[in-house]
Amino acid sequence: METQEAYLRGLKQWLQDTENAPLEEMAEFFAKRLDGYEEHMSVWKKSYRLVAEAVPDGCRKILDLGCGTGLELDLIWKKDPDIEVTGVDLCRDMLDKLIEKYPDRHFNAVCQDYFQYDPGHEQWDAVISFESLHHFLPERKEELYRKIYRSVKAGGFFILGDYIACCDEEEELLRDVYLKRRKQSAIPEDRFVHFDIPLTMEHETALLRSAGFRLENIMDEDAAVIVCRKEE
């Protein structure tokens, strides 16, 4: 197993090797990689299973933020094909792929920035997000988590599967590089780009608790899966 020290050395080398690579706009990044996306994401199959298992029995309505081609929904719909899902994603091509895969499911596609999307008040039995939110700064995430909390029914769940920084050094390093590259390229604040800026587990869970959620379970497989609940 790779040590933290070796991992950080490799990360720093990668950042150095790619320092002149331009940051890609988020939707365009995924549209360009659509053909190989599902194969690439198959490394997270254990975590997809954990997300599906965390969806409570009797769940009828799910909001999926950053749904992509619906890989997290494959096992959820296998568990219960009648669950109604609203999926929000910036990439129209990915949403079209999901609709093509599941033409007979109760699925509502929303091509929008999920920070701007209005999820309503106590509308959802569960909100899920997988490998999407590590692209955003904690200030934006905290705002979103509070909105998610309001949108979940009493007793409902927020299930977050995501890339978690191994330590404060990784979190700070990636954030500093991200901000530096945005500034160098004069990228407007409202434009989303593809670059990983994960938080440590301590900082991620602190944001979730601050939003009002109670942490039910944390499962660490290929990606961490954090199961949160809104008090009844």
N, C-alpha and C positions, 0 to 999 in steps of 0.2 A: 504494500500500500504506500502511495506517495506521501512523503512527509509534508507538513505545512511549509517548511522552509524551502523544500524543493519545488513545491507548487508555486510559491511566491516568486522564486527565481525564474521559473518558466513564464509566469504571467508578465513579469517585468521585461523579459526578453521579447515576448510577443508584442507588448506595447511599444517597445523600441523599434521592432521590425516593421510595425504598421503605422508608425507615427505620421507618415505622409499620406496615408490612405484617407480620402475624404469621407466624412460621415454621410451615410445614405439616409434619405427620407424614409420614414418607417414603412408606409404602405408600399412604396416602390421596392424597398428591400425584399419584402415578402413576395410581392408579385413576380419579381425576377427569379425567385427560388421556388416557385410553386411546384414545378414538376418533381423535384427531389425532396420536397418539404417533409412529407409523411415518413419517408425512409430515414431522413436525417433525425427526425424527432422520435423514432422508434427506440432510441436509447433510454427514453423515459417510461417505458412500458410498465414497469413496476409501480411507478408513481401514478400513472393513469389509473391503474387498478385500485390503488388506495383512495384516490379521489372518488371513484365510482362506489366503492364500499362505504365511504363516509356519507354519501347521500342517504338521508333517512328514508326508511320504509314509509310509504304513503305520501311521499313527495309528489306534488302535482305540477308545480310551476317553478322553473329554474331560470335564472338570469346568468348568462355566461359572458364574462367580460374578456375580450380578446380571444374569441372562440376559434379563430383561424378556420381550418378545415374540419373542426369538430372531433379531433382525436380523443379529447376527454369525454365526448358524448358517445363514442362508439360503445363503451362498456356500460355507460349509464342507460342508454336506450336498449342495450341487450338485457339489462336487468329489468327495465320497465319501458316498453316501447310507447306507452301512452303518455309519458311525461311531456308536458308542454314546455318548450324552451324558447327563450328570446336570446339571440346571440348578437353581441355588439363587437364590431371589428372595423378597423380603418381600411382594410384591404378588400375591395369589392371582389377581386378574383378569388380570394380564399372563401368568401361567403358563397359565391357561385358554385365553387367546388363542393362545399358542404351540402348545398341544396341539391346538387346533382347526385350526391351519395345517398341522400335520404329524402327523396321526393314525397314519401308517404308519411313522414313524421309531422308532428305538430310543432313547426319551427317558424319563428318570425325573425328574419334577418334585418339587422339595423347597421348600415354602413355609416359609422359616426365615431368621433372621438368620445370614448366613454367618460371622460371628465366632463363633457358637455351634455351627455345623455341624461335625461330625467328618468330615474327608475321608479318614481312614485313613492308612496308611503304605505308600508306594510303590505306590499304586493306579492312577495316571493317567499316560497317555502325554503329556498336555498339560493344563494348567489355563489357562483364558482368562478375561479380564474386560475389558469395554469400557464406558467412560464411566460408571463406578459408584464407583470408589474415591476420587475427588476430593471426596467428601462427608465424609471422615473425617480425624481428626487423625493425625499421623505415629506417635504411640505405638500407636494401635490398628492402623495399617497394618503396622508393623514386626512386631507379634505375629502378624498374619495371614500375612505373607510367610514367616515362619519355619514356620508350620503348612503353608503351601502347599509349601514346600521339602521338608518331610518326606513329604508326600503324593504327590509326583511320583516316578515311577520313575527309577532311575539313567539319565542321558542324556536325560531328559525335559525338557519345556519349560514355562515360564510366559510367556504372551503377554499383555501389558498394553497396552490401548489407552485413552488417557485425556487429559483436559484438563490441561495443564501451565502453571503460572504463568510469566509472561514474565520475571519478575525477583523479587528478594527483596521489593521494595516491594509488589507485588501479593500475594504469599504472606502477608506480615505484615499487610497491610491487611484482607484477607478473613478471616484467622484472628481478628484483634482484633474485627472487627464480629460475627463468628459467636459468639464467646465472650460478648461484651457482650449480644447479643440473647438468647442462652440464659439468661444470668443475670437479665436484666430480666423474662423470661417465666417464670422459675423452672422450667425444663424439666429433668426428671431426667436424670442421666447416661446411663441405659440406654435413653433414648428417642431414636430417630433422626429427624432433621428434614432437610428438603431445603434445603441451602445449600452453595454451592461454596466449598471451601477447598483448592484445588490447591497442590501443591508445585512448586518449580522443578525442572528436569531434574536439577540437581546433587543436590538433596536426595532426589528420588525414587529415583535410581539408587543413592545411598548406602544407602538402606534395603534395596534389592534385594541389593546386594553384602553387606551386613551379615547378611542372611538366609542367605547361602551361594551365591547364584546368580552365574553368569558371564554377563556381558552379551554377547550374540551380535550384536545389531544394534539400531539406533535409527532409525526411519523417521518423518519429520515431514511429515505431509500435513495433512488437516483437523484430525485429532487425532494426537498422538504415539503411535506403536506401538513398544513396547520388548520385544524378544525376549530372554528369559533362558533359560539352560540349567543343569541340575543335572549336575555332573561325574559321569562313569561310574565 
